[in-house]
Amino acid sequence: MANSIFTKDGTAQGVAKQRLIETIAGPKKRIINDPYADKFVVGSGVIKLMGHRLNVWLTSKLAPGFHEHLISRTRFIDDLIEKSAKEGIEQYVILGAGYDSRANRLNLTPSLKIFEVDQPEVSDIKLSKLPKDLPNLENITYVNIDFSYQSLSEQLLTAGFDQTKSTIITLEGVSQYITKEAVISTIQELSLITKDARSIFFMSYVDELLNKDPSACFGKGYPNPSKKANLIQTLSAKVGEPWISFYRDEEIESILEENGYSMKENVTLEDLNSLYFSPVGRALPENKIFKLEHFIVAESRL
């Protein structure tokens, strides 16, 4: 599969940095807690010394709402995974796992079987940096894959994936970096190996309006939306991970429908602002709302 979902780790490091910044907030102010994020962040000691408020302020100089956007995505998936586990989901597949630490930091039932899927070089780096006494290690299977000659479904099945068990799958912060053909192929493979049991699928995607009508991807009064849209994409390209795929809501829904999934939720920071940030006194005003990426949840139709 060309242009696979497993590429470089530049953005994985960037997201880990934002998780670290959120983690150093006071316990009553933070939205998520990731005790492992600092392992993957260069200069983590300096970031901790600077503190949460200053780091968030500096990030807002780049793009207001950028930090809150990434943290709301993290929290949204955290809640989805914990809720699904409590409701009896039996397997959890993390595609392009990178430096994701949900398998270790969330309160998950011991019976949940977890598959972390990524390139071997990324998994090796991750494991070399993490403590050896991590929670839930006995429940995690690391699935290494090289898409130049290996199939995602075959690698999962070889690793012990059970097609008769209910499954939740996450594809977080990836779809903009790869071709639409690669996204569709991945969803097709997953739908086939989960067709005999309930499955839940999370995916994030960037709205195609980002390049057609940038102001529609930010809150009313957001400063220089066209300039910010260009800046974000330029910075991503400079670390070797350009954004190449953008989607319409109807397009994503159609892809999911064609592969046996029904859309259940489609949200952005605009929807999650009051849910997560208002209760801790950190709600963003409209002119700082960053809503260019959508978070969707779909369920299989059995």
C-alpha positions as CSV (number, residue, x, y, z in Angstrom):
1,M,0.0,0.0,0.0
2,A,1.7,3.2,-1.2
3,N,1.5,6.3,1.0
4,S,0.7,4.2,4.0
5,I,-0.7,5.5,7.3
6,F,2.7,4.9,8.8
7,T,5.1,7.7,8.0
8,K,7.6,9.8,10.0
9,D,7.3,10.8,13.6
10,G,7.6,14.6,13.5
11,T,4.0,15.2,14.2
12,A,3.9,12.5,16.8
13,Q,6.5,14.4,18.7
14,G,4.6,17.6,18.3
15,V,1.4,16.1,19.7
16,A,3.3,14.6,22.6
17,K,4.6,18.1,23.4
18,Q,1.1,19.4,23.6
19,R,0.1,16.5,25.9
20,L,3.1,17.3,28.1
21,I,2.1,21.0,28.3
22,E,-1.5,20.0,29.3
23,T,-0.2,17.5,31.9
24,I,1.8,20.1,33.8
25,A,-1.3,22.2,34.4
26,G,-2.8,21.9,37.9
27,P,-4.8,18.7,38.5
28,K,-8.1,20.8,38.7
29,K,-7.3,22.7,35.5
30,R,-6.0,20.1,33.1
31,I,-8.1,18.2,30.6
32,I,-5.9,15.1,30.2
33,N,-3.0,13.6,32.1
34,D,-0.2,11.8,30.2
35,P,2.7,10.9,32.6
36,Y,4.7,9.4,29.7
37,A,4.5,12.3,27.2
38,D,7.8,13.9,28.5
39,K,9.7,10.8,27.3
40,F,9.2,11.8,23.7
41,V,9.7,15.6,23.9
42,V,13.1,17.2,23.4
43,G,13.6,19.8,26.1
44,S,10.9,18.5,28.3
45,G,12.7,19.8,31.4
46,V,12.6,23.4,30.0
47,I,8.9,23.0,29.1
48,K,8.1,21.9,32.7
49,L,10.1,24.8,34.1
50,M,8.2,27.3,31.9
51,G,4.9,25.9,33.2
52,H,1.5,25.3,31.6
53,R,0.3,28.9,31.2
54,L,3.4,30.3,29.5
55,N,3.6,27.3,27.1
56,V,-0.1,27.6,26.1
57,W,0.4,31.4,25.6
58,L,3.4,30.7,23.3
59,T,1.5,28.1,21.3
60,S,-1.4,30.6,20.9
61,K,1.1,33.0,19.3
62,L,1.5,30.4,16.5
63,A,-2.2,29.7,16.2
64,P,-4.9,30.6,18.8
65,G,-6.7,27.4,19.9
66,F,-4.2,25.0,18.4
67,H,-3.3,23.5,21.8
68,E,-6.9,23.2,22.9
69,H,-7.8,21.6,19.6
70,L,-5.2,18.8,20.0
71,I,-6.1,18.3,23.7
72,S,-9.8,18.2,23.0
73,R,-9.1,15.5,20.4
74,T,-7.0,13.5,22.9
75,R,-9.7,13.8,25.5
76,F,-12.5,12.9,23.1
77,I,-10.8,9.7,22.2
78,D,-9.8,9.0,25.8
79,D,-13.5,9.2,26.7
80,L,-14.6,7.1,23.8
81,I,-12.1,4.3,24.6
82,E,-12.9,4.2,28.3
83,K,-16.7,4.2,27.6
84,S,-16.4,1.5,25.0
85,A,-14.3,-0.7,27.3
86,K,-16.8,-0.3,30.1
87,E,-19.5,-1.3,27.7
88,G,-17.7,-4.6,26.8
89,I,-15.6,-3.9,23.7
90,E,-13.1,-6.7,23.6
91,Q,-10.3,-5.4,21.3
92,Y,-8.7,-2.1,20.7
93,V,-6.6,-1.4,17.5
94,I,-4.5,1.8,17.5
95,L,-3.4,2.5,13.9
96,G,-0.2,4.5,13.5
97,A,0.2,4.2,17.3
98,G,3.3,6.3,17.3
99,Y,3.8,7.8,20.8
100,D,0.2,7.1,21.9
101,S,0.0,6.0,25.5
102,R,-3.7,5.3,26.0
103,A,-3.0,1.6,26.5
104,N,-0.9,2.4,29.6
105,R,-2.4,5.6,31.0
106,L,-6.2,5.0,30.8
107,N,-8.2,3.0,33.3
108,L,-9.0,0.0,31.0
109,T,-10.5,-3.3,31.9
110,P,-7.8,-6.1,32.0
111,S,-9.8,-8.2,29.5
112,L,-9.3,-5.6,26.7
113,K,-6.9,-6.9,24.1
114,I,-4.9,-4.0,22.6
115,F,-3.0,-3.9,19.3
116,E,-0.6,-1.1,18.6
117,V,0.2,-0.9,14.9
118,D,3.1,0.9,13.4
119,Q,6.4,0.7,11.6
120,P,9.0,-1.3,13.6
121,E,11.4,1.6,13.8
122,V,8.8,3.8,15.5
123,S,7.7,1.0,17.9
124,D,11.3,0.4,18.8
125,I,12.0,4.0,19.6
126,K,8.8,4.1,21.7
127,L,9.6,1.1,23.7
128,S,13.2,2.2,24.3
129,K,12.0,5.4,25.9
130,L,9.2,4.1,28.0
131,P,9.6,2.6,31.6
132,K,9.8,-1.2,31.7
133,D,7.1,-1.5,34.3
134,L,4.2,0.0,32.3
135,P,0.6,-0.8,33.2
136,N,-1.3,-3.2,31.0
137,L,1.8,-4.6,29.2
138,E,0.4,-8.1,29.3
139,N,-2.6,-6.9,27.3
140,I,-0.7,-5.1,24.5
141,T,0.5,-6.6,21.3
142,Y,2.9,-4.5,19.1
143,V,2.1,-5.2,15.5
144,N,5.0,-4.2,13.2
145,I,4.2,-3.7,9.5
146,D,5.9,-2.7,6.3
147,F,3.3,-1.8,3.8
148,S,5.7,-2.3,0.9
149,Y,5.0,-6.0,1.2
150,Q,2.7,-6.7,4.2
151,S,-1.1,-6.5,4.6
152,L,-2.7,-4.7,7.6
153,S,-5.4,-7.3,8.0
154,E,-2.9,-10.2,7.6
155,Q,-0.5,-8.7,10.2
156,L,-3.4,-8.2,12.7
157,L,-4.6,-11.7,12.2
158,T,-1.1,-13.1,12.6
159,A,-0.8,-11.1,15.8
160,G,-3.9,-12.7,17.3
161,F,-6.7,-10.4,16.3
162,D,-10.0,-12.3,16.8
163,Q,-12.6,-11.6,14.0
164,T,-15.4,-12.8,16.3
165,K,-14.8,-10.2,19.0
166,S,-16.0,-6.7,19.2
167,T,-13.4,-4.0,18.3
168,I,-12.7,-0.3,18.5
169,I,-10.3,1.2,16.0
170,T,-8.7,4.6,16.1
171,L,-7.0,6.5,13.2
172,E,-6.0,9.8,14.9
173,G,-4.4,12.8,13.2
174,V,-3.3,10.8,10.1
175,S,-5.7,11.1,7.2
176,Q,-4.4,14.5,6.0
177,Y,-0.9,13.1,5.5
178,I,-1.8,10.2,3.2
179,T,-3.7,9.7,-0.1
180,K,-7.5,9.2,-0.1
181,E,-6.8,5.9,-1.8
182,A,-4.8,4.8,1.2
183,V,-7.5,5.9,3.7
184,I,-10.2,4.0,1.7
185,S,-8.0,0.9,1.4
186,T,-7.4,0.9,5.1
187,I,-11.1,1.2,6.0
188,Q,-11.9,-1.5,3.5
189,E,-9.5,-3.9,5.1
190,L,-10.7,-3.1,8.6
191,S,-14.4,-3.6,7.6
192,L,-13.6,-7.0,6.2
193,I,-11.9,-8.4,9.3
194,T,-14.5,-6.9,11.6
195,K,-17.6,-7.9,9.6
196,D,-18.6,-10.7,12.0
197,A,-18.7,-8.6,15.2
198,R,-19.5,-5.1,16.4
199,S,-16.9,-2.5,15.6
200,I,-16.5,1.2,16.4
201,F,-14.3,3.4,14.2
202,F,-12.7,6.8,15.1
203,M,-11.1,8.9,12.5
204,S,-10.1,12.6,12.3
205,Y,-9.9,14.5,9.0
206,V,-9.2,18.1,7.8
207,D,-12.1,20.0,6.2
208,E,-11.5,20.8,2.5
209,L,-12.7,24.3,3.2
210,L,-9.3,25.0,4.8
211,N,-8.0,25.8,1.3
212,K,-11.3,27.0,-0.2
213,D,-12.8,29.2,2.5
214,P,-10.3,29.3,5.5
215,S,-12.6,31.5,7.6
216,A,-15.1,28.7,7.8
217,C,-12.5,26.5,9.6
218,F,-12.1,29.0,12.5
219,G,-14.4,30.8,14.9
220,K,-15.9,34.2,14.0
221,G,-13.3,36.9,14.3
222,Y,-10.3,34.5,14.3
223,P,-7.2,36.6,13.3
224,N,-5.9,36.1,9.8
225,P,-7.5,32.7,9.1
226,S,-5.9,32.4,5.6
227,K,-2.5,33.2,6.9
228,K,-2.8,30.7,9.8
229,A,-4.1,28.0,7.5
230,N,-1.0,28.5,5.3
231,L,1.3,28.7,8.2
232,I,0.1,25.4,9.8
233,Q,0.4,23.5,6.5
234,T,3.9,25.0,5.8
235,L,5.2,24.0,9.2
236,S,4.0,20.5,8.7
237,A,5.6,20.2,5.3
238,K,8.9,21.5,6.7
239,V,9.1,18.5,9.0
240,G,8.5,16.2,6.1
241,E,4.8,15.6,6.6
242,P,2.8,17.8,4.2
243,W,-1.0,17.8,4.2
244,I,-2.2,16.2,1.0
245,S,-5.8,15.1,1.6
246,F,-8.9,17.1,2.6
247,Y,-12.5,16.0,2.9
248,R,-16.1,17.1,2.9
249,D,-18.4,15.7,5.6
250,E,-20.5,14.0,2.9
251,E,-17.5,12.4,1.4
252,I,-16.4,10.8,4.7
253,E,-19.9,9.7,5.4
254,S,-20.1,8.1,2.0
255,I,-16.8,6.2,2.4
256,L,-18.0,4.9,5.7
257,E,-21.4,3.9,4.4
258,E,-19.9,2.0,1.5
259,N,-17.9,-0.1,4.0
260,G,-20.7,-0.9,6.4
261,Y,-20.3,1.9,8.9
262,S,-22.9,4.5,10.1
263,M,-21.8,7.9,11.3
264,K,-22.7,8.5,15.0
265,E,-20.7,11.7,15.8
266,N,-19.0,14.4,14.0
267,V,-17.5,17.1,16.2
268,T,-14.8,19.8,16.4
269,L,-13.3,22.0,19.2
270,E,-16.3,24.2,18.7
271,D,-18.5,21.5,20.0
272,L,-16.1,20.3,22.8
273,N,-15.1,23.7,24.1
274,S,-18.0,23.9,26.5
275,L,-17.8,20.2,27.4
276,Y,-14.1,20.1,28.4
277,F,-12.8,23.6,28.9
278,S,-15.8,25.5,30.4
279,P,-15.9,23.3,33.6
280,V,-12.3,24.2,34.5
281,G,-12.6,27.9,33.6
282,R,-10.7,27.7,30.4
283,A,-13.4,28.1,27.8
284,L,-12.1,29.8,24.6
285,P,-13.9,32.8,23.1
286,E,-15.3,32.5,19.5
287,N,-12.3,34.3,18.0
288,K,-9.9,31.6,19.2
289,I,-11.9,28.6,18.1
290,F,-9.8,26.3,15.8
291,K,-12.1,23.9,14.0
292,L,-10.4,22.8,10.8
293,E,-10.2,19.1,11.9
294,H,-13.2,17.0,12.5
295,F,-13.4,14.0,14.9
296,I,-15.9,11.3,13.9
297,V,-17.2,8.1,15.4
298,A,-18.9,5.5,13.3
299,E,-20.3,2.1,14.1
300,S,-20.6,-1.0,12.0
301,R,-24.0,-2.1,10.7
302,L,-24.6,-5.7,11.6
